[in-house]
Amino acid sequence: MKSLVPILLLALTLTACQSSSDEPKITAIVGAKLIDGKGSTPIDHSIVLIQGKTIVKVGSQALVPLPKDAEVVDGLNQTVEPATQGTTIDAGNPANLVLKSDSKTRTMKDGQWQN
C-alpha cells in the first residue's frame, strides 16, 4: 500500500496541472478609452478581460485587477468599442470588439483577433 502513495500523488499532481492548462487564456486590453455601447460615460484607462470567447470583466484599471497570467494588449492612446451597433462591451457578452487608434484598427470576433 505504501508504494501506491507516491504514484497516487504523482497522478493527482499531473491531473491538476492538466486541468489548469485546459482553460482558455485570458486576454487583457489595458489602458484604452472604453466606449461600452450602453451610452455610459467613456472610461479612460480601462481594462477589458476576455477569456475564450467571452468578456469576463470590464472597468477602470484602478478597480479591475490584472491577472498575472493574462496576455496583455496595450490599449494606450486607443479606443475600445463594440464591433457592431446594438452590442455592448459587458461581462458575460461575446468578445466582439474593435480596438482603434488614429492609424490602426484591430477587430476581435468571439475572442480572436481578425487582423
MMTF fields as JSON, N, C-alpha, C and O atoms, coordinates in Angstrom:
{
  "mmtfVersion": "1.0.0",
  "mmtfProducer": "UNKNOWN",
  "numBonds": 459,
  "numAtoms": 460,
  "numGroups": 115,
  "numChains": 1,
  "numModels": 1,
  "chainsPerModel": [1],
  "groupsPerChain": [115],
  "chainIdList": ["A"],
  "bondAtomList": [4, 2, 8, 6, 12, 10, 16, 14, 20, 18, 24, 22, 28, 26, 32, 30, 36, 34, 40, 38, 44, 42, 48, 46, 52, 50, 56, 54, 60, 58, 64, 62, 68, 66, 72, 70, 76, 74, 80, 78, 84, 82, 88, 86, 92, 90, 96, 94, 100, 98, 104, 102, 108, 106, 112, 110, 116, 114, 120, 118, 124, 122, 128, 126, 132, 130, 136, 134, 140, 138, 144, 142, 148, 146, 152, 150, 156, 154, 160, 158, 164, 162, 168, 166, 172, 170, 176, 174, 180, 178, 184, 182, 188, 186, 192, 190, 196, 194, 200, 198, 204, 202, 208, 206, 212, 210, 216, 214, 220, 218, 224, 222, 228, 226, 232, 230, 236, 234, 240, 238, 244, 242, 248, 246, 252, 250, 256, 254, 260, 258, 264, 262, 268, 266, 272, 270, 276, 274, 280, 278, 284, 282, 288, 286, 292, 290, 296, 294, 300, 298, 304, 302, 308, 306, 312, 310, 316, 314, 320, 318, 324, 322, 328, 326, 332, 330, 336, 334, 340, 338, 344, 342, 348, 346, 352, 350, 356, 354, 360, 358, 364, 362, 368, 366, 372, 370, 376, 374, 380, 378, 384, 382, 388, 386, 392, 390, 396, 394, 400, 398, 404, 402, 408, 406, 412, 410, 416, 414, 420, 418, 424, 422, 428, 426, 432, 430, 436, 434, 440, 438, 444, 442, 448, 446, 452, 450, 456, 454],
  "bondOrderList": [1, 1, 1, 1, 1, 1, 1, 1, 1, 1, 1, 1, 1, 1, 1, 1, 1, 1, 1, 1, 1, 1, 1, 1, 1, 1, 1, 1, 1, 1, 1, 1, 1, 1, 1, 1, 1, 1, 1, 1, 1, 1, 1, 1, 1, 1, 1, 1, 1, 1, 1, 1, 1, 1, 1, 1, 1, 1, 1, 1, 1, 1, 1, 1, 1, 1, 1, 1, 1, 1, 1, 1, 1, 1, 1, 1, 1, 1, 1, 1, 1, 1, 1, 1, 1, 1, 1, 1, 1, 1, 1, 1, 1, 1, 1, 1, 1, 1, 1, 1, 1, 1, 1, 1, 1, 1, 1, 1, 1, 1, 1, 1, 1, 1],
  "groupList": [{"groupName": "MET", "atomNameList": ["N", "CA", "C", "O"], "elementList": ["N", "C", "C", "O"], "formalChargeList": [0, 0, 0, 0], "bondAtomList": [1, 0, 2, 1, 3, 2], "bondOrderList": [1, 1, 2], "singleLetterCode": "M", "chemCompType": "L-PEPTIDE LINKING"}, {"groupName": "LYS", "atomNameList": ["N", "CA", "C", "O"], "elementList": ["N", "C", "C", "O"], "formalChargeList": [0, 0, 0, 0], "bondAtomList": [1, 0, 2, 1, 3, 2], "bondOrderList": [1, 1, 2], "singleLetterCode": "K", "chemCompType": "L-PEPTIDE LINKING"}, {"groupName": "SER", "atomNameList": ["N", "CA", "C", "O"], "elementList": ["N", "C", "C", "O"], "formalChargeList": [0, 0, 0, 0], "bondAtomList": [1, 0, 2, 1, 3, 2], "bondOrderList": [1, 1, 2], "singleLetterCode": "S", "chemCompType": "L-PEPTIDE LINKING"}, {"groupName": "LEU", "atomNameList": ["N", "CA", "C", "O"], "elementList": ["N", "C", "C", "O"], "formalChargeList": [0, 0, 0, 0], "bondAtomList": [1, 0, 2, 1, 3, 2], "bondOrderList": [1, 1, 2], "singleLetterCode": "L", "chemCompType": "L-PEPTIDE LINKING"}, {"groupName": "VAL", "atomNameList": ["N", "CA", "C", "O"], "elementList": ["N", "C", "C", "O"], "formalChargeList": [0, 0, 0, 0], "bondAtomList": [1, 0, 2, 1, 3, 2], "bondOrderList": [1, 1, 2], "singleLetterCode": "V", "chemCompType": "L-PEPTIDE LINKING"}, {"groupName": "PRO", "atomNameList": ["N", "CA", "C", "O"], "elementList": ["N", "C", "C", "O"], "formalChargeList": [0, 0, 0, 0], "bondAtomList": [1, 0, 2, 1, 3, 2], "bondOrderList": [1, 1, 2], "singleLetterCode": "P", "chemCompType": "L-PEPTIDE LINKING"}, {"groupName": "ILE", "atomNameList": ["N", "CA", "C", "O"], "elementList": ["N", "C", "C", "O"], "formalChargeList": [0, 0, 0, 0], "bondAtomList": [1, 0, 2, 1, 3, 2], "bondOrderList": [1, 1, 2], "singleLetterCode": "I", "chemCompType": "L-PEPTIDE LINKING"}, {"groupName": "ALA", "atomNameList": ["N", "CA", "C", "O"], "elementList": ["N", "C", "C", "O"], "formalChargeList": [0, 0, 0, 0], "bondAtomList": [1, 0, 2, 1, 3, 2], "bondOrderList": [1, 1, 2], "singleLetterCode": "A", "chemCompType": "L-PEPTIDE LINKING"}, {"groupName": "THR", "atomNameList": ["N", "CA", "C", "O"], "elementList": ["N", "C", "C", "O"], "formalChargeList": [0, 0, 0, 0], "bondAtomList": [1, 0, 2, 1, 3, 2], "bondOrderList": [1, 1, 2], "singleLetterCode": "T", "chemCompType": "L-PEPTIDE LINKING"}, {"groupName": "CYS", "atomNameList": ["N", "CA", "C", "O"], "elementList": ["N", "C", "C", "O"], "formalChargeList": [0, 0, 0, 0], "bondAtomList": [1, 0, 2, 1, 3, 2], "bondOrderList": [1, 1, 2], "singleLetterCode": "C", "chemCompType": "L-PEPTIDE LINKING"}, {"groupName": "GLN", "atomNameList": ["N", "CA", "C", "O"], "elementList": ["N", "C", "C", "O"], "formalChargeList": [0, 0, 0, 0], "bondAtomList": [1, 0, 2, 1, 3, 2], "bondOrderList": [1, 1, 2], "singleLetterCode": "Q", "chemCompType": "L-PEPTIDE LINKING"}, {"groupName": "ASP", "atomNameList": ["N", "CA", "C", "O"], "elementList": ["N", "C", "C", "O"], "formalChargeList": [0, 0, 0, 0], "bondAtomList": [1, 0, 2, 1, 3, 2], "bondOrderList": [1, 1, 2], "singleLetterCode": "D", "chemCompType": "L-PEPTIDE LINKING"}, {"groupName": "GLU", "atomNameList": ["N", "CA", "C", "O"], "elementList": ["N", "C", "C", "O"], "formalChargeList": [0, 0, 0, 0], "bondAtomList": [1, 0, 2, 1, 3, 2], "bondOrderList": [1, 1, 2], "singleLetterCode": "E", "chemCompType": "L-PEPTIDE LINKING"}, {"groupName": "GLY", "atomNameList": ["N", "CA", "C", "O"], "elementList": ["N", "C", "C", "O"], "formalChargeList": [0, 0, 0, 0], "bondAtomList": [1, 0, 2, 1, 3, 2], "bondOrderList": [1, 1, 2], "singleLetterCode": "G", "chemCompType": "PEPTIDE LINKING"}, {"groupName": "HIS", "atomNameList": ["N", "CA", "C", "O"], "elementList": ["N", "C", "C", "O"], "formalChargeList": [0, 0, 0, 0], "bondAtomList": [1, 0, 2, 1, 3, 2], "bondOrderList": [1, 1, 2], "singleLetterCode": "H", "chemCompType": "L-PEPTIDE LINKING"}, {"groupName": "ASN", "atomNameList": ["N", "CA", "C", "O"], "elementList": ["N", "C", "C", "O"], "formalChargeList": [0, 0, 0, 0], "bondAtomList": [1, 0, 2, 1, 3, 2], "bondOrderList": [1, 1, 2], "singleLetterCode": "N", "chemCompType": "L-PEPTIDE LINKING"}, {"groupName": "ARG", "atomNameList": ["N", "CA", "C", "O"], "elementList": ["N", "C", "C", "O"], "formalChargeList": [0, 0, 0, 0], "bondAtomList": [1, 0, 2, 1, 3, 2], "bondOrderList": [1, 1, 2], "singleLetterCode": "R", "chemCompType": "L-PEPTIDE LINKING"}, {"groupName": "TRP", "atomNameList": ["N", "CA", "C", "O"], "elementList": ["N", "C", "C", "O"], "formalChargeList": [0, 0, 0, 0], "bondAtomList": [1, 0, 2, 1, 3, 2], "bondOrderList": [1, 1, 2], "singleLetterCode": "W", "chemCompType": "L-PEPTIDE LINKING"}],
  "groupTypeList": [0, 1, 2, 3, 4, 5, 6, 3, 3, 3, 7, 3, 8, 3, 8, 7, 9, 10, 2, 2, 2, 11, 12, 5, 1, 6, 8, 7, 6, 4, 13, 7, 1, 3, 6, 11, 13, 1, 13, 2, 8, 5, 6, 11, 14, 2, 6, 4, 3, 6, 10, 13, 1, 8, 6, 4, 1, 4, 13, 2, 10, 7, 3, 4, 5, 3, 5, 1, 11, 7, 12, 4, 4, 11, 13, 3, 15, 10, 8, 4, 12, 5, 7, 8, 10, 13, 8, 8, 6, 11, 7, 13, 15, 5, 7, 15, 3, 4, 3, 1, 2, 11, 2, 1, 8, 16, 8, 0, 1, 11, 13, 10, 17, 10, 15],
  "groupIdList": [1, 2, 3, 4, 5, 6, 7, 8, 9, 10, 11, 12, 13, 14, 15, 16, 17, 18, 19, 20, 21, 22, 23, 24, 25, 26, 27, 28, 29, 30, 31, 32, 33, 34, 35, 36, 37, 38, 39, 40, 41, 42, 43, 44, 45, 46, 47, 48, 49, 50, 51, 52, 53, 54, 55, 56, 57, 58, 59, 60, 61, 62, 63, 64, 65, 66, 67, 68, 69, 70, 71, 72, 73, 74, 75, 76, 77, 78, 79, 80, 81, 82, 83, 84, 85, 86, 87, 88, 89, 90, 91, 92, 93, 94, 95, 96, 97, 98, 99, 100, 101, 102, 103, 104, 105, 106, 107, 108, 109, 110, 111, 112, 113, 114, 115],
  "secStructList": [7, 6, 6, 2, 2, 2, 2, 2, 2, 2, 2, 2, 2, 2, 2, 2, 2, 2, 2, 2, 2, 2, 1, 7, 7, 3, 3, 3, 3, 3, 1, 7, 3, 3, 7, 7, 1, 1, 1, 7, 7, 7, 5, 1, 1, 3, 3, 3, 3, 3, 3, 6, 6, 3, 3, 3, 3, 3, 3, 3, 6, 6, 6, 1, 7, 7, 7, 6, 6, 7, 3, 3, 3, 3, 7, 6, 6, 7, 3, 3, 3, 3, 1, 1, 6, 6, 7, 7, 7, 7, 6, 6, 1, 5, 7, 7, 3, 3, 3, 3, 7, 1, 1, 7, 3, 3, 3, 3, 3, 6, 6, 3, 3, 7, 7],
  "xCoordList": [0.814, 0.0, 0.865, 0.54, 1.985, 2.856, 3.447, 3.704, 3.661, 4.248, 3.248, 3.652, 1.965, 0.955, 0.814, 0.363, 1.189, 1.018, 1.782, 1.183, 3.064, 3.769, 3.14, 3.086, 2.675, 2.057, 0.754, 0.473, -0.039, -1.289, -1.027, -1.736, -0.019, 0.325, 0.778, 0.411, 1.565, 2.017, 0.829, 0.751, -0.074, -1.26, -2.117, -2.597, -2.318, -3.099, -2.424, -3.092, -1.116, -0.37, -0.495, -0.746, -0.324, -0.441, -1.851, -2.019, -2.849, -4.235, -4.488, -5.146, -3.98, -4.163, -3.476, -4.038, -2.296, -1.568, -2.31, -2.392, -2.838, -3.532, -4.814, -5.098, -5.592, -6.861, -6.671, -7.489, -5.616, -5.407, -5.001, -5.313, -4.318, -3.907, -5.028, -4.917, -6.106, -7.235, -8.114, -8.875, -8.021, -8.822, -8.297, -7.086, -9.206, -8.751, -7.926, -8.166, -6.966, -6.126, -6.961, -8.037, -6.449, -7.095, -6.337, -5.113, -7.07, -6.51, -6.99, -8.171, -6.075, -6.416, -6.056, -4.89, -7.073, -6.832, -6.735, -7.699, -5.557, -5.247, -4.932, -4.1, -5.611, -5.271, -6.096, -5.944, -6.961, -7.759, -8.913, -9.319, -9.436, -10.695, -11.803, -11.869, -12.671, -13.741, -15.048, -15.53, -15.613, -16.967, -17.768, -17.609, -18.631, -19.262, -20.469, -20.922, -20.998, -22.143, -23.48, -24.531, -23.448, -24.682, -25.044, -26.071, -24.211, -24.454, -23.843, -24.058, -23.087, -22.426, -21.278, -20.807, -20.842, -19.675, -18.469, -18.232, -17.691, -16.5, -15.555, -15.457, -14.867, -13.909, -12.501, -12.089, -11.765, -10.355, -9.558, -9.938, -8.464, -7.581, -8.368, -8.339, -9.058, -9.898, -9.111, -7.959, -9.782, -9.267, -10.459, -11.524, -10.256, -11.259, -10.615, -9.613, -11.186, -10.66, -11.524, -12.749, -10.866, -11.536, -10.97, -9.753, -11.853, -11.415, -12.191, -13.42, -11.444, -12.086, -12.847, -12.266, -14.143, -14.994, -15.786, -16.611, -15.539, -16.409, -15.659, -14.535, -16.299, -15.797, -16.121, -17.276, -15.113, -15.359, -15.384, -16.006, -14.725, -14.731, -14.339, -13.501, -14.962, -14.723, -14.737, -15.55, -13.837, -13.851, -12.606, -11.854, -12.392, -11.185, -10.02, -10.205, -8.825, -7.63, -7.504, -6.938, -8.019, -7.923, -8.789, -8.522, -9.831, -10.776, -10.721, -11.168, -10.179, -10.138, -8.698, -7.842, -8.415, -7.042, -6.665, -7.493, -5.418, -4.877, -4.392, -3.501, -4.959, -4.48, -3.015, -2.576, -2.271, -0.841, -0.552, 0.429, -1.404, -1.13, -1.785, -1.807, -2.314, -3.019, -2.063, -0.942, -2.525, -1.819, -2.255, -3.428, -1.329, -1.665, -1.573, -0.578, -2.647, -2.688, -2.68, -3.571, -1.678, -1.54, -2.601, -2.601, -3.498, -4.552, -4.331, -5.213, -3.163, -2.874, -3.035, -2.575, -3.68, -3.961, -4.854, -4.802, -5.679, -6.607, -7.999, -8.16, -8.983, -10.36, -10.825, -10.567, -11.513, -12.115, -13.629, -14.16, -14.31, -15.756, -16.365, -15.646, -17.692, -18.33, -18.064, -17.95, -17.966, -17.687, -18.887, -18.725, -20.083, -21.286, -22.253, -22.3, -23.018, -24.001, -25.065, -25.47, -25.5, -26.519, -25.954, -26.713, -24.614, -23.987, -23.254, -23.036, -22.879, -22.197, -20.966, -20.853, -20.053, -18.891, -19.214, -19.127, -19.588, -20.015, -19.709, -19.702, -19.456, -19.161, -20.292, -21.473, -19.898, -20.848, -21.203, -21.77, -20.876, -21.174, -20.053, -18.921, -20.368, -19.322, -18.249, -18.543, -17.021, -15.894, -15.817, -14.981, -16.71, -16.749, -16.544, -17.457, -15.338, -14.999, -13.992, -13.415, -13.805, -12.842, -11.907, -12.352, -10.611, -9.587, -8.963, -8.343, -9.128, -8.649, -7.911, -8.176, -6.966, -6.223, -6.376, -7.146, -5.648, -5.722, -5.199, -5.636, -4.267, -3.62, -3.916, -3.532, -4.594, -4.756, -6.078, -6.52, -6.704, -7.915, -7.749, -7.399, -8.004, -7.994, -9.398, -10.059, -9.846, -11.178, -11.066, -10.306, -11.84, -11.89, -13.287, -14.286, -13.348, -14.617, -14.543, -13.654, -15.476, -15.5, -14.154, -13.732, -13.478, -12.227, -10.993, -9.903, -11.124, -9.986, -9.77, -10.708, -8.523, -8.207, -8.344, -7.834, -9.03, -9.245, -8.17, -7.946, -7.518, -6.449, -5.447, -4.475],
  "yCoordList": [-1.191, 0.0, 1.265, 2.241, 1.244, 2.408, 2.741, 3.909, 1.745, 2.005, 2.674, 3.257, 2.605, 3.248, 4.741, 5.496, 5.17, 6.568, 7.512, 8.476, 7.289, 8.195, 8.205, 9.255, 7.08, 7.009, 7.807, 8.533, 7.665, 8.421, 9.922, 10.708, 10.326, 11.741, 12.292, 13.407, 11.526, 11.939, 12.069, 13.03, 11.131, 11.172, 12.397, 13.059, 12.71, 13.881, 15.174, 16.104, 15.234, 16.416, 16.62, 17.738, 15.569, 15.675, 16.074, 16.857, 15.556, 15.912, 17.383, 18.063, 17.883, 19.292, 20.193, 21.216, 19.838, 20.63, 20.624, 21.657, 19.501, 19.379, 20.199, 20.872, 20.164, 20.872, 22.382, 23.067, 22.926, 24.364, 24.827, 25.957, 23.997, 24.398, 24.226, 24.714, 23.539, 23.364, 24.612, 24.774, 25.489, 26.705, 27.661, 27.756, 28.377, 29.354, 30.457, 30.821, 30.976, 32.053, 33.314, 33.474, 34.188, 35.474, 36.532, 36.628, 37.317, 38.457, 39.713, 39.839, 40.635, 41.888, 43.055, 43.264, 43.806, 45.053, 46.14, 46.411, 46.762, 47.639, 49.051, 49.247, 50.033, 51.435, 52.171, 53.385, 51.488, 52.134, 52.929, 52.7, 53.866, 54.524, 53.555, 53.121, 53.212, 52.246, 52.952, 53.754, 52.656, 53.061, 51.772, 50.94, 51.597, 50.295, 49.981, 48.837, 50.987, 50.741, 50.859, 50.656, 51.191, 51.334, 52.799, 53.103, 53.698, 55.119, 55.658, 56.819, 54.831, 55.271, 56.22, 56.268, 56.961, 57.817, 56.951, 55.949, 57.313, 56.526, 56.427, 57.348, 55.305, 55.078, 55.194, 54.38, 56.215, 56.338, 55.323, 54.98, 54.848, 53.9, 52.678, 52.33, 52.051, 50.891, 49.591, 49.548, 48.547, 47.19, 46.317, 46.368, 45.527, 44.581, 43.202, 42.95, 42.307, 40.953, 40.004, 39.994, 39.213, 38.286, 36.903, 36.721, 35.926, 34.539, 33.712, 33.651, 33.079, 32.331, 33.276, 34.201, 33.05, 33.866, 34.927, 35.625, 35.052, 35.857, 36.956, 36.756, 38.119, 39.195, 38.805, 38.524, 38.784, 38.361, 39.512, 39.393, 40.62, 41.757, 43.014, 42.97, 44.134, 45.415, 46.495, 46.451, 47.467, 48.594, 49.427, 49.303, 50.278, 51.104, 50.285, 49.351, 50.654, 49.956, 50.062, 49.173, 51.124, 51.314, 50.319, 50.039, 49.777, 48.912, 47.44, 46.58, 47.141, 45.756, 45.256, 45.792, 44.238, 43.719, 42.967, 42.285, 43.1, 42.408, 41.029, 40.929, 39.96, 38.616, 38.432, 38.935, 37.71, 37.503, 36.835, 37.168, 35.891, 35.102, 35.659, 34.982, 36.876, 37.449, 37.834, 38.279, 37.655, 38.176, 39.63, 39.904, 40.561, 41.985, 42.596, 42.438, 43.299, 44.077, 45.54, 45.986, 46.287, 47.696, 48.516, 48.59, 49.126, 49.941, 51.437, 52.235, 51.821, 53.227, 54.035, 53.612, 55.186, 56.076, 55.429, 55.791, 54.461, 53.808, 53.802, 54.123, 53.437, 53.323, 51.904, 51.331, 51.331, 50.012, 50.217, 50.888, 49.623, 49.779, 48.535, 47.704, 48.405, 47.228, 47.165, 48.196, 45.945, 45.765, 46.116, 46.539, 45.946, 46.25, 47.067, 46.937, 47.904, 48.731, 47.843, 46.829, 48.227, 47.464, 46.401, 45.714, 46.257, 45.327, 46.134, 47.334, 45.477, 46.172, 45.397, 44.188, 46.134, 45.516, 45.419, 46.4, 44.223, 43.996, 42.555, 41.672, 42.315, 40.958, 40.008, 40.314, 38.855, 37.835, 37.892, 36.942, 38.988, 39.121, 38.533, 38.395, 38.188, 37.709, 38.78, 39.976, 38.339, 39.256, 39.661, 39.17, 40.569, 41.131, 42.628, 43.354, 43.088, 44.484, 44.986, 44.226, 46.297, 46.963, 47.767, 48.473, 47.659, 48.453, 49.344, 48.851, 50.662, 51.529, 52.755, 53.289, 53.17, 54.402, 55.233, 54.871, 56.337, 57.164, 56.429, 56.693, 55.511, 54.874, 53.39, 52.809, 52.767, 51.32, 50.895, 51.483, 49.869, 49.284, 47.778, 47.145, 47.203, 45.745, 45.321, 45.982, 44.212, 43.698, 42.337, 41.477, 42.144, 40.869, 40.292, 40.975, 39.036, 38.33, 37.051, 36.228, 36.876, 35.709, 35.425, 34.272, 36.492, 36.364, 36.165, 35.989, 36.186, 36.0, 37.268, 37.805, 37.729, 38.884, 38.483, 37.441, 39.304, 39.031, 39.685, 39.265, 40.692, 41.376, 41.987, 42.604],
  "zCoordList": [0.0, 0.0, 0.0, -0.676, 0.774, 0.836, -0.538, -0.83, -1.369, -2.692, -3.631, -4.637, -3.327, -4.165, -3.876, -4.738, -2.686, -2.3, -3.237, -3.712, -3.526, -4.441, -5.831, -6.472, -6.297, -7.623, -7.641, -8.594, -6.573, -6.498, -6.414, -7.042, -5.647, -5.552, -6.899, -7.268, -7.626, -8.953, -9.904, -10.668, -9.863, -10.729, -10.413, -11.333, -9.135, -8.755, -9.197, -9.65, -9.067, -9.488, -10.987, -11.437, -11.762, -13.217, -13.632, -14.566, -12.964, -13.268, -12.974, -13.762, -11.861, -11.506, -12.525, -12.916, -12.952, -13.952, -15.28, -15.945, -15.666, -16.935, -16.943, -17.933, -15.878, -15.863, -15.929, -16.544, -15.315, -15.369, -16.757, -17.134, -17.527, -18.866, -19.883, -21.008, -19.508, -20.413, -20.483, -21.437, -19.494, -19.507, -20.565, -20.769, -21.247, -22.242, -21.584, -20.432, -22.314, -21.793, -21.579, -22.156, -20.749, -20.507, -21.294, -21.208, -22.055, -22.765, -22.049, -21.725, -21.808, -21.132, -22.042, -22.377, -22.433, -23.167, -22.105, -21.39, -22.008, -20.877, -21.358, -22.244, -20.757, -20.964, -21.997, -22.139, -22.724, -23.764, -23.169, -22.03, -23.953, -23.591, -23.978, -25.128, -23.039, -23.263, -23.567, -22.767, -24.712, -25.054, -25.052, -25.946, -24.053, -23.824, -24.707, -24.744, -25.421, -26.292, -25.575, -26.183, -24.272, -23.491, -23.274, -22.667, -23.762, -23.551, -22.272, -21.925, -21.569, -20.338, -20.671, -21.807, -19.678, -19.845, -20.183, -19.507, -21.223, -21.544, -20.355, -19.543, -20.266, -19.184, -19.759, -20.585, -19.313, -19.686, -18.877, -17.758, -19.436, -18.749, -18.259, -17.079, -19.184, -18.847, -18.931, -19.363, -18.501, -18.679, -19.089, -18.474, -20.128, -20.6, -20.532, -21.201, -19.724, -19.586, -20.405, -20.287, -21.23, -22.131, -21.886, -21.84, -21.73, -21.594, -22.604, -22.576, -23.494, -24.563, -25.47, -26.037, -25.611, -26.483, -25.724, -26.313, -24.421, -23.57, -22.826, -22.364, -22.716, -21.871, -20.435, -20.116, -19.564, -18.183, -17.186, -16.13, -17.496, -16.572, -17.345, -18.246, -16.976, -17.622, -16.556, -15.633, -16.68, -15.747, -15.877, -16.844, -14.894, -14.9, -14.354, -13.573, -14.779, -14.295, -12.783, -12.148, -12.205, -10.759, -9.998, -8.83, -10.647, -9.953, -10.35, -9.591, -11.529, -12.012, -11.969, -12.673, -11.156, -11.088, -12.359, -12.963, -12.748, -13.911, -13.485, -12.642, -14.05, -13.701, -14.099, -15.133, -13.272, -13.505, -14.84, -15.504, -15.236, -16.432, -17.701, -18.728, -17.642, -18.789, -19.904, -19.658, -21.134, -22.306, -22.432, -22.686, -22.257, -22.21, -23.607, -24.314, -23.978, -25.215, -24.795, -24.072, -25.245, -24.875, -25.599, -26.828, -24.846, -25.426, -25.256, -25.574, -24.757, -24.517, -25.802, -26.862, -25.714, -26.845, -27.908, -29.083, -27.472, -28.373, -27.737, -26.559, -28.529, -28.065, -28.305, -29.364, -27.326, -27.489, -27.451, -26.566, -28.433, -28.531, -29.167, -29.722, -29.089, -29.69, -31.194, -31.857, -31.723, -33.146, -34.012, -35.157, -33.479, -34.252, -33.408, -32.185, -34.081, -33.399, -32.752, -33.321, -31.584, -30.876, -29.94, -29.256, -29.903, -28.966, -27.9, -28.062, -26.819, -25.73, -25.283, -25.485, -24.669, -24.047, -22.567, -21.829, -22.15, -20.779, -20.399, -21.256, -19.122, -18.643, -19.031, -18.865, -19.549, -19.964, -21.437, -21.975, -22.092, -23.517, -24.374, -23.91, -25.623, -26.533, -26.743, -26.751, -26.911, -27.112, -28.578, -29.336, -28.956, -30.308, -30.167, -29.776, -30.488, -30.242, -31.257, -32.035, -31.218, -32.084, -31.199, -30.295, -31.46, -30.781, -31.845, -32.787, -31.695, -32.766, -32.258, -31.181, -33.098, -32.877, -34.154, -35.043, -34.241, -35.445, -36.676, -37.796, -36.465, -37.616, -37.804, -38.82, -36.838, -36.902, -36.27, -35.283, -36.845, -36.272, -36.218, -37.214, -35.035, -34.865, -34.475, -33.674, -35.051, -34.768, -34.103, -34.549, -33.017, -32.333, -32.517, -32.293, -32.923, -33.043, -32.244, -32.462, -31.314, -30.443, -29.79, -29.694, -29.338, -28.612, -29.464, -28.921, -30.774, -31.675, -32.512, -33.101, -32.55, -33.385, -34.847, -35.258, -35.631, -37.042, -37.906, -39.041, -37.383, -38.122, -37.165, -37.6]
}
